[in-house]
Amino acid sequence: MQSVQRRFGKPRTADESQVAVLLKDFEDADKMLSRIIEASKAWRDAWVDMLTVQQRFAYDFQDMYSPIVESSESTEGREAVETPKPIMLRTVKLQQAYAELKSDLLDEVNMVDTRIVKPAMDARDHIQPLKKTIKRRSDKKARLRKHFL
């Protein structure tokens, strides 16, 4: 009779160590996904900043070589010389090439959001309810033991 009570009297539950290991695995996965998200966003932002700086350099070269508007002050002894046309054409082409490069690479860099960041955030969002369920289960189990002891 005692063996029947042992088998059927108490429901079989997972050991506390198994639940703790499972919770730790969820915590580790959450931390890993957070690091992946942060690193991917930082990588994307760094590339956007690099492309912006390169394009600004090209604009600055174009501004630097563009003709200077004469001021009302006299420039004694100095005569204004216009930048040669081939140099101006090269700076315009450089600026256009950097603008095209930035637009092409920004499309690729922004794919990081759809291919890495969004799936990682989705996985993290899916892990949260499971982790909460396991915690609630262990809390309810502890309350049940406290009630019966």
Steps between C-alpha positions, in 0.01 A plus 500: 500500500786738578653446156169594339487819708856581405427453132163670483488719810741768382528619144844454348673833445831608358788541736588851611841460341342426162281808524796711610707374206215576263459852639874558474491387136222749431698777673812414299304497175345836587842653576648356180214633289533842665870509418432396140239775463722768654807397298304485175353844558842642587650342186221647286536845658877493449458425130241776460736745672791391280301544182375839613851622580634382164221676315560818700868489401400491135262794551774690681745441213241631260444807719872554540565497125193699404555864403520750783264791480691826506451715801470877506837526668793555274746217455812697431771305334294184460305401203222242522566190294221264408545128559578318176202324339653147512547528877143627545367215286697246706365639828144496364548140384649409840203655678256315273685171549490536879130589491430190289720284724321626810154429357601150384670404824228649718254259343730211589579630848133556581435134421673426832175605667288258303745210498663514842343749741133425437534117523707535816239730655224258398686210660551705814131591507406132464732396783349742753160327537665160537731632768208659685301177482784299650548759777129500579501122510787492746331771712173309506687183590671677790166640624342156479780345704476781753126445529527126558802512732 
